[in-house]
Amino acid sequence: MHKLLFVHCRHLYDSRVNKSGIFESNQLLGSFNSASINKDIDSSVIVQCRYEFEAQKPERIQIRFHDFNIPTEHENSSRCVEEDALHVLEEVRGKYDTQELLCGAFLPKPLMSSDQRLQLQFVGKYPPKMTNKVQYYGFRAEYKFLKNFGITSGVQQGDECSFIYNSSERISGLFHSPNFPGYYLENVVCNYYFYGYDERVVLRFTYFDVEGIGTCDHQTASDYVEFSNFMTTDRKYSRRCGKLPDFEVRSDKLFFRVTFYSNDRFVANGFRALYTFESTISESSGANMDLKDDNVSMQSYVGNGSPNLIILNIILVIVTVALLCNNINK
């Protein structure tokens, strides 16, 4: 005789209580014992557990997974089954519907809420039907209530997605799009300001995937990244969008701005880049050395007595003598 047991649970996480913490499916699955499942009966448990997160403005919720294994439909499939998956829920007209299903043995990329609420629902079975060789079943994740959009480098300006990088504080480091390597947010504008003391900044993009096509502007409904030596638009640099191989951008001045724009159409994983402040003193020193070398060469040229210069001096002497003789004859 096969017996099904249905277990429902609900966990609430409020940023006014804790700003971060760990939650996992094993908190529930580990509680199943002989008291809830009769060993003499073919029994299984269907679990439905809701995880609800509520932040305070201007916070957002970020979820990072540490362990994850929820079997897919079958061993060689990447398809999730609704009855055995972690559901990412989105509120539509006051009702939460499944936006994405997470399953498999690979860690999902970080999740970030678009506002102050996020809900997940775990639907699983115990004992589980394993389609891979991983012994662990379920998930373990960390939640954080953040104001920095998941960007941990630079100095944030207030609560806006604006960050300052000063060469006086650090000459190199990483910066990236919100929630990287997870999907970036919709309808966001992020500014990254680089200030060199006597350095210019070099940006090396090692990952770039920003939704967009063609001219990377509003007419093509594109998200994009913009570069400028000024606070205003700089015509020297073209906007970047799409999925691009590694590339490099250099500033002309001591100040440089990078701005990331996203709309409400589609999202991608964004970008990651290494910034390095390179001194301009070595360049100016090199130029001065060139000038010194030129002066030394000219002095050497005159001091050694160029044949052309000797001939010119002889001609001047002859002309001078001729003029003196002419005056004497008169």
Stockholm file with secondary structure:
# STOCKHOLM 1.0

chainA/1-330         MHKLLFVHCRHLYDSRVNKSGIFESNQLLGSFNSASINKDIDSSVIVQCRYEFEAQKPERIQIRFHDFNIPTEHENSSRCVEEDALHVLEEVRGKYDTQELLCGAFLPKPLMSSDQRLQLQFVGKYPPKMTNKVQYYGFRAEYKFLKNFGITSGVQQGDECSFIYNSSERISGLFHSPNFPGYYLENVVCNYYFYGYDERVVLRFTYFDVEGIGTCDHQTASDYVEFSNFMTTDRKYSRRCGKLPDFEVRSDKLFFRVTFYSNDRFVANGFRALYTFESTISESSGANMDLKDDNVSMQSYVGNGSPNLIILNIILVIVTVALLCNNINK
#=GR chainA/1-330 SS CEEEEEEEEEEEEETTTCSEEEEETHHHHTTCCTTTSCTTSEEEEEEEEEEEEECCTTCEEEEEEEEEEBCCSSTTCCCCBTTBEEEEEEEETTEEEEEEEECBSSCCCCEECSSSEEEEEEEEEESCCCCSSCCCCEEEEEEEEESSTTCCSSEECTTSSEEEEETTTCSEEEEESTTTTSCCCSSCEEEEEEECSSEEEEEEEEEEEESCCTTCSGGGTCCEEEEESSSSCCTTSCCBCEECCCEEEECSSSEEEEEEECCSSCCCCEEEEEEEEEESHHHHHHHHHHHHHHHHHHHHHHHTCCHHHHHHHHHHHHHHHHHHHHHHHC
#=GC SS_cons         CEEEEEEEEEEEEETTTCSEEEEETHHHHTTCCTTTSCTTSEEEEEEEEEEEEECCTTCEEEEEEEEEEBCCSSTTCCCCBTTBEEEEEEEETTEEEEEEEECBSSCCCCEECSSSEEEEEEEEEESCCCCSSCCCCEEEEEEEEESSTTCCSSEECTTSSEEEEETTTCSEEEEESTTTTSCCCSSCEEEEEEECSSEEEEEEEEEEEESCCTTCSGGGTCCEEEEESSSSCCTTSCCBCEECCCEEEECSSSEEEEEEECCSSCCCCEEEEEEEEEESHHHHHHHHHHHHHHHHHHHHHHHTCCHHHHHHHHHHHHHHHHHHHHHHHC
//
